[in-house]
Each structure stands twice: as structure tokens, then as C-alpha cells.
Amino acid sequence: MEHNGLTVAKTLKYPNLFYMLEGERFDYFPRGINEPWDEIVRHKELDLIVEPHIMVRYRAPLYFFLRKDNVALQQTMITTLNNMVADGTFEQMFLADTQVKAALSKANVAGRIIIDLENPLLTDRTPINRKELWFDPISYTGN
């Protein structure tokens, strides 16, 4: 966020952010597409809503971490995941996940203004050119 010129309010404790938002210490609290609805329910005592018209988007990979010395498992996972991506199994499983389905259903992504941000934390090893590895809710036709 700061890399993109946005002012960021900070705290040492994540739960404080909800109270800081309601207390108008900042204007918005960006959340992952799958997060805000459950958080609103968990903090129902606060006067918070999920903003319905804007979406902030930036590339954020999800990684599996393994022990460095388990080369066989690394190769098996790489091969298996690449095969699943290639044959569509990974996307089917991803879109069948109840949390993913609920998030895409509630988010109304097609009706939002998208603000794209850069992620300076990506390394040169991040496979940004492999489009098939990145889920883009904007191009998802199931919305």
C-alpha cells in the first residue's frame, strides 16, 4: 500500500484495526476478497460495512513451504500442481471451494471499480508471466 503512495495506519494487534476503523482513525481497511463478510459478522457490535463499489487489486501469490531437503516431495508437488493446472483440475477444485464460491458470490466483482496496485514484494522468481497460475476475479465468468 505504501509503495503505491497510500497512507497506512498501523497497529501491533490486528483486532485493533476494526475498532480504529469504526473510530475513524482511517477511512478503509482493505481485505482479501474472502475475508470481509466473516469479519463483519465477528464484529457485529461495530458499525462496519463492506464497501460495495470499489475493489483494490494487486498480485499476491500463495505458496506452499516445504523442507529444503525434501527434494522428492518438492518435485512431486511441482509436477502434480502443474498437471492439475494444465488439465483444469486445479481451477475446478479452487472454484468448488465453499469459501471461494461464497466470496465471489458476495463480492459482485463485475460491478466494481478496480484500483490496481503494484506489489513490490514479488521477486524475480515469481512466475508473473504464467497467466494460468493467477486467478483474476475480474475475468472470471461465473460472477
Backbone as CSV, one residue per row, in Angstrom:
resi,resn,N_x,N_y,N_z,CA_x,CA_y,CA_z,C_x,C_y,C_z
1,MET,0.825,-1.186,0.000,0.000,0.000,0.000,0.876,1.260,0.000
2,GLU,1.857,1.287,0.903,2.728,2.461,0.978,3.514,2.657,-0.310
3,HIS,3.960,1.566,-0.922,4.691,1.644,-2.190,3.870,2.354,-3.260
4,ASN,2.557,2.214,-3.178,1.656,2.817,-4.149,1.182,4.209,-3.737
5,GLY,1.817,4.782,-2.720,1.520,6.148,-2.317,0.342,6.296,-1.376
6,LEU,-0.144,5.186,-0.828,-1.275,5.262,0.095,-0.770,5.407,1.528
7,THR,-1.475,6.180,2.309,-1.159,6.323,3.721,-1.677,5.078,4.445
8,VAL,-0.860,4.520,5.322,-1.224,3.289,6.012,-1.215,3.533,7.518
9,ALA,-2.352,3.237,8.169,-2.421,3.272,9.628,-1.932,1.921,10.131
10,LYS,-1.170,1.931,11.205,-0.572,0.685,11.690,-0.875,0.465,13.167
11,THR,-0.899,-0.796,13.533,-1.040,-1.208,14.918,-0.301,-2.523,15.082
12,LEU,0.056,-2.840,16.291,0.739,-4.110,16.545,-0.238,-5.276,16.622
13,LYS,-1.513,-4.976,16.823,-2.508,-6.031,17.008,-3.616,-5.908,15.967
14,TYR,-3.733,-6.928,15.143,-4.732,-6.972,14.074,-6.151,-6.643,14.555
15,PRO,-6.638,-7.196,15.675,-8.015,-6.882,16.089,-8.265,-5.399,16.333
16,ASN,-7.225,-4.649,16.665,-7.391,-3.212,16.902,-7.852,-2.476,15.655
17,LEU,-7.525,-3.001,14.476,-7.849,-2.299,13.237,-9.351,-2.072,13.070
18,PHE,-10.160,-3.015,13.498,-11.608,-2.872,13.354,-12.121,-1.713,14.206
19,TYR,-11.617,-1.595,15.425,-12.026,-0.515,16.323,-11.457,0.820,15.858
20,MET,-10.257,0.793,15.313,-9.659,2.011,14.774,-10.462,2.509,13.574
21,LEU,-10.934,1.591,12.746,-11.757,1.971,11.589,-13.072,2.581,12.047
22,GLU,-13.748,1.917,12.963,-15.008,2.462,13.444,-14.784,3.809,14.143
23,GLY,-13.639,3.961,14.790,-13.305,5.208,15.466,-12.784,6.294,14.535
24,GLU,-12.834,6.036,13.225,-12.458,6.995,12.183,-10.986,7.406,12.237
25,ARG,-10.131,6.484,12.676,-8.689,6.747,12.654,-8.157,6.612,11.230
26,PHE,-8.898,5.910,10.375,-8.623,5.805,8.950,-9.935,5.529,8.251
27,ASP,-9.926,5.579,6.912,-11.179,5.523,6.149,-11.579,4.138,5.660
28,TYR,-10.623,3.257,5.471,-10.952,1.934,4.953,-9.891,0.935,5.387
29,PHE,-10.275,-0.331,5.362,-9.414,-1.429,5.793,-9.476,-2.471,4.673
30,PRO,-8.506,-2.446,3.753,-8.569,-3.395,2.638,-8.421,-4.837,3.119
31,ARG,-9.276,-5.683,2.606,-9.292,-7.092,2.982,-9.258,-7.939,1.722
32,GLY,-8.815,-9.172,1.859,-8.878,-10.112,0.749,-10.330,-10.381,0.409
33,ILE,-10.577,-10.743,-0.823,-11.952,-10.940,-1.302,-12.731,-11.944,-0.455
34,ASN,-12.036,-12.852,0.198,-12.693,-13.882,1.004,-12.839,-13.495,2.480
35,GLU,-12.373,-12.335,2.890,-12.303,-12.025,4.313,-13.396,-11.137,4.915
36,PRO,-13.873,-10.101,4.250,-14.638,-9.081,4.993,-15.979,-9.532,5.555
37,TRP,-16.697,-10.408,4.873,-18.035,-10.759,5.338,-17.992,-11.499,6.671
38,ASP,-17.095,-12.437,6.819,-16.959,-13.138,8.099,-16.477,-12.196,9.191
39,GLU,-15.608,-11.256,8.828,-15.112,-10.303,9.822,-16.218,-9.361,10.291
40,ILE,-17.086,-8.969,9.400,-18.231,-8.127,9.769,-19.107,-8.878,10.771
41,VAL,-19.344,-10.161,10.519,-20.160,-10.975,11.425,-19.472,-11.097,12.788
42,ARG,-18.154,-11.320,12.776,-17.415,-11.456,14.047,-17.391,-10.153,14.841
43,HIS,-17.551,-9.039,14.157,-17.523,-7.724,14.819,-18.858,-7.018,14.647
44,LYS,-19.939,-7.762,14.846,-21.271,-7.204,14.611,-21.613,-6.048,15.552
45,GLU,-20.861,-5.914,16.640,-21.103,-4.793,17.553,-20.601,-3.461,16.977
46,LEU,-19.819,-3.537,15.910,-19.270,-2.336,15.283,-20.111,-1.944,14.067
47,ASP,-20.125,-0.680,13.756,-20.897,-0.158,12.633,-20.022,-0.161,11.372
48,LEU,-19.807,-1.348,10.811,-18.941,-1.513,9.642,-19.712,-2.174,8.510
49,ILE,-19.333,-1.848,7.277,-19.915,-2.493,6.101,-18.785,-2.857,5.133
50,VAL,-19.105,-3.717,4.189,-18.207,-4.000,3.075,-18.560,-3.009,1.977
51,GLU,-17.592,-2.202,1.572,-17.827,-1.187,0.539,-18.250,-1.904,-0.746
52,PRO,-19.378,-1.541,-1.348,-19.923,-2.317,-2.468,-19.464,-1.934,-3.874
53,HIS,-18.688,-0.846,-4.037,-18.420,-0.351,-5.383,-16.959,-0.356,-5.823
54,ILE,-16.039,-0.511,-4.897,-14.613,-0.394,-5.215,-13.880,-1.670,-4.819
55,MET,-12.878,-2.027,-5.621,-12.023,-3.163,-5.289,-10.574,-2.769,-5.555
56,VAL,-9.732,-2.967,-4.561,-8.293,-2.764,-4.713,-7.712,-4.126,-5.088
57,ARG,-6.894,-4.132,-6.138,-6.361,-5.413,-6.624,-4.855,-5.309,-6.807
58,TYR,-4.160,-6.334,-6.324,-2.725,-6.451,-6.577,-2.360,-7.920,-6.579
59,ARG,-1.298,-8.233,-7.281,-0.862,-9.621,-7.423,-0.250,-10.091,-6.103
60,ALA,-0.796,-11.189,-5.565,-0.314,-11.739,-4.299,-0.305,-13.263,-4.389
61,PRO,0.859,-13.847,-4.545,0.935,-15.300,-4.684,0.676,-16.033,-3.374
62,LEU,0.244,-17.259,-3.504,0.073,-18.168,-2.373,1.047,-19.306,-2.589
63,TYR,1.891,-19.546,-1.616,2.937,-20.551,-1.760,2.771,-21.698,-0.776
64,PHE,3.308,-22.845,-1.150,3.480,-23.969,-0.238,4.927,-23.930,0.231
65,PHE,5.152,-24.124,1.504,6.517,-24.165,2.014,6.836,-25.581,2.467
66,LEU,8.003,-26.048,2.050,8.461,-27.399,2.355,9.872,-27.343,2.915
67,ARG,10.275,-28.419,3.540,11.672,-28.503,3.977,12.571,-28.534,2.752
68,LYS,13.682,-27.814,2.806,14.601,-27.726,1.672,15.151,-29.081,1.261
69,ASP,15.338,-29.975,2.217,15.972,-31.254,1.902,14.995,-32.302,1.366
70,ASN,13.719,-31.975,1.275,12.745,-32.943,0.771,12.507,-32.704,-0.723
71,VAL,13.535,-32.964,-1.507,13.515,-32.703,-2.945,12.460,-33.561,-3.658
72,ALA,12.293,-34.795,-3.216,11.312,-35.675,-3.855,9.902,-35.098,-3.711
73,LEU,9.566,-34.623,-2.527,8.245,-34.034,-2.319,8.093,-32.749,-3.136
74,GLN,9.150,-31.948,-3.195,9.103,-30.727,-4.000,8.782,-31.060,-5.451
75,GLN,9.488,-32.009,-6.016,9.273,-32.375,-7.421,7.883,-32.958,-7.640
76,THR,7.420,-33.785,-6.706,6.082,-34.361,-6.821,5.022,-33.271,-6.803
77,MET,5.173,-32.324,-5.883,4.189,-31.235,-5.799,4.217,-30.358,-7.045
78,ILE,5.395,-30.020,-7.523,5.508,-29.181,-8.720,4.862,-29.877,-9.912
79,THR,5.199,-31.135,-10.112,4.643,-31.898,-11.231,3.129,-32.027,-11.111
80,THR,2.669,-32.403,-9.924,1.233,-32.603,-9.709,0.459,-31.307,-9.894
81,LEU,0.930,-30.228,-9.291,0.223,-28.947,-9.432,0.234,-28.441,-10.871
82,ASN,1.361,-28.580,-11.566,1.405,-28.177,-12.977,0.448,-29.005,-13.820
83,ASN,0.371,-30.309,-13.546,-0.574,-31.164,-14.272,-2.022,-30.756,-13.981
84,MET,-2.306,-30.443,-12.720,-3.659,-30.026,-12.341,-4.034,-28.699,-13.001
85,VAL,-3.089,-27.790,-13.099,-3.351,-26.513,-13.781,-3.601,-26.776,-15.262
86,ALA,-2.772,-27.605,-15.858,-2.874,-27.879,-17.301,-4.192,-28.556,-17.677
87,ASP,-4.663,-29.492,-16.845,-5.887,-30.214,-17.219,-7.159,-29.597,-16.625
88,GLY,-7.024,-28.490,-15.910,-8.189,-27.790,-15.377,-8.647,-28.256,-14.006
89,THR,-8.033,-29.301,-13.480,-8.435,-29.834,-12.181,-8.236,-28.811,-11.064
90,PHE,-7.131,-28.086,-11.108,-6.861,-27.113,-10.051,-7.944,-26.037,-10.018
91,GLU,-8.274,-25.491,-11.186,-9.305,-24.454,-11.245,-10.654,-24.991,-10.765
92,GLN,-10.998,-26.221,-11.163,-12.255,-26.820,-10.719,-12.303,-26.941,-9.204
93,MET,-11.215,-27.423,-8.615,-11.167,-27.568,-7.161,-11.212,-26.206,-6.476
94,PHE,-10.489,-25.252,-7.012,-10.453,-23.906,-6.452,-11.854,-23.293,-6.453
95,LEU,-12.526,-23.347,-7.600,-13.849,-22.733,-7.725,-14.932,-23.512,-6.981
96,ALA,-14.675,-24.774,-6.648,-15.630,-25.580,-5.896,-15.508,-25.341,-4.388
97,ASP,-14.437,-24.689,-3.961,-14.236,-24.416,-2.544,-15.354,-23.514,-2.031
98,THR,-15.945,-23.866,-0.900,-17.095,-23.114,-0.395,-16.747,-21.668,-0.065
99,GLN,-15.558,-21.425,0.464,-15.170,-20.055,0.790,-14.968,-19.224,-0.479
100,VAL,-14.376,-19.818,-1.497,-14.178,-19.118,-2.774,-15.532,-18.821,-3.419
101,LYS,-16.408,-19.813,-3.443,-17.739,-19.607,-4.028,-18.494,-18.492,-3.315
102,ALA,-18.459,-18.513,-1.998,-19.174,-17.501,-1.224,-18.599,-16.113,-1.483
103,ALA,-17.276,-16.009,-1.512,-16.633,-14.710,-1.738,-16.992,-14.143,-3.107
104,LEU,-16.897,-14.969,-4.132,-17.210,-14.493,-5.487,-18.686,-14.142,-5.619
105,SER,-19.532,-14.870,-4.928,-20.962,-14.589,-4.963,-21.288,-13.258,-4.296
106,LYS,-20.682,-12.983,-3.162,-20.979,-11.769,-2.402,-20.276,-10.529,-2.950
107,ALA,-19.147,-10.714,-3.598,-18.298,-9.579,-3.959,-18.827,-8.736,-5.115
108,ASN,-19.652,-9.293,-5.972,-20.129,-8.557,-7.151,-18.970,-7.865,-7.866
109,VAL,-17.966,-8.646,-8.172,-16.743,-8.111,-8.769,-17.020,-7.371,-10.073
110,ALA,-17.912,-7.889,-10.880,-18.197,-7.271,-12.181,-18.746,-5.860,-12.035
111,GLY,-19.358,-5.546,-10.899,-19.947,-4.232,-10.709,-19.065,-3.246,-9.954
112,ARG,-17.795,-3.554,-9.811,-16.910,-2.702,-9.009,-15.920,-1.911,-9.865
113,ILE,-15.523,-0.767,-9.352,-14.412,-0.001,-9.909,-13.147,-0.651,-9.366
114,ILE,-12.210,-0.972,-10.241,-10.990,-1.666,-9.841,-9.836,-0.676,-9.757
115,ILE,-9.145,-0.689,-8.631,-7.938,0.117,-8.451,-6.773,-0.866,-8.380
116,ASP,-5.939,-0.868,-9.418,-4.796,-1.780,-9.473,-3.581,-1.165,-8.791
117,LEU,-2.943,-1.958,-7.946,-1.736,-1.538,-7.250,-0.580,-2.448,-7.636
118,GLU,0.622,-1.948,-7.505,1.819,-2.757,-7.714,2.186,-3.443,-6.401
119,ASN,2.745,-4.641,-6.497,3.251,-5.347,-5.327,4.770,-5.396,-5.438
120,PRO,5.482,-4.547,-4.696,6.942,-4.506,-4.801,7.631,-5.684,-4.116
121,LEU,6.860,-6.517,-3.439,7.455,-7.630,-2.701,7.635,-8.885,-3.553
122,LEU,7.161,-8.853,-4.791,7.356,-10.003,-5.668,8.825,-10.072,-6.067
123,THR,9.342,-11.285,-6.124,10.743,-11.451,-6.517,10.826,-11.802,-7.998
124,ASP,12.038,-11.849,-8.518,12.213,-12.228,-9.920,11.872,-13.701,-10.142
125,ARG,11.706,-14.464,-9.070,11.313,-15.875,-9.189,9.795,-16.065,-9.220
126,THR,9.038,-14.987,-8.971,7.580,-15.081,-9.026,7.166,-15.239,-10.484
127,PRO,6.427,-16.302,-10.799,6.081,-16.579,-12.205,4.939,-15.714,-12.728
128,ILE,5.176,-14.400,-12.802,4.101,-13.496,-13.214,3.690,-13.669,-14.670
129,ASN,4.554,-14.224,-15.481,4.229,-14.421,-16.897,3.408,-15.678,-17.165
130,ARG,3.222,-16.507,-16.159,2.393,-17.707,-16.326,0.954,-17.366,-15.938
131,LYS,0.240,-16.806,-16.884,-1.121,-16.314,-16.641,-2.029,-17.390,-16.041
132,GLU,-1.808,-18.637,-16.406,-2.659,-19.723,-15.922,-2.530,-19.964,-14.417
133,LEU,-1.508,-19.392,-13.788,-1.311,-19.578,-12.351,-1.991,-18.496,-11.503
134,TRP,-2.555,-17.489,-12.151,-3.112,-16.358,-11.430,-4.611,-16.292,-11.606
135,PHE,-5.343,-16.294,-10.511,-6.788,-16.136,-10.579,-7.112,-14.645,-10.651
136,ASP,-7.883,-14.274,-11.635,-8.310,-12.891,-11.790,-9.827,-12.852,-11.653
137,PRO,-10.333,-12.380,-10.531,-11.786,-12.375,-10.334,-12.523,-11.518,-11.361
138,ILE,-11.834,-10.558,-11.964,-12.478,-9.705,-12.965,-12.816,-10.483,-14.229
139,SER,-11.929,-11.368,-14.635,-12.179,-12.134,-15.854,-12.947,-13.417,-15.600
140,TYR,-13.230,-13.719,-14.349,-13.995,-14.924,-14.010,-15.418,-14.753,-14.515
141,THR,-15.885,-15.655,-15.367,-17.195,-15.517,-15.991,-18.336,-16.084,-15.149
142,GLY,-18.022,-16.713,-14.057,-19.066,-17.260,-13.194,-19.702,-16.240,-12.289
143,ASN,-19.246,-14.959,-12.327,-19.812,-13.927,-11.446,-21.247,-13.648,-11.806
